[in-house]
Amino acid sequence: MRTGTIHFARLDKSPRLQRIFVFLKRAGSRGATGIEIALECDVLNPATYCSELRHNGIPIDCSYEGETVGGRKVYRYIMKGLNA
């Protein structure tokens, strides 16, 4: 078994990835936090799905925003170069 590779869904065949793609495209340069993606796109682990989109050739930046009052880390995802 090879290491350093992941199995990922293809964007053209995955409604879940398509929902996230469209949502991030609409979000534009503001992007969206992981919780915003989770709630809007009905997914449980936005970071994993953003990684899958990257493997499909979609440029997505991730930046650390800080922590919630409860201590959870907040990340923002921004799709680069494809925003209309």
PyMOL commands that set and color helices and strands:
alter all, ss='L'
color gray80, all
select helices_A, chain A and resi 11-13+15-30+34-41+46-55
alter helices_A, ss='H'
color red, helices_A
select strands_A, chain A and resi 32-33+60-67+73-79
alter strands_A, ss='S'
color yellow, strands_A
deselect
rebuild
show_as cartoon
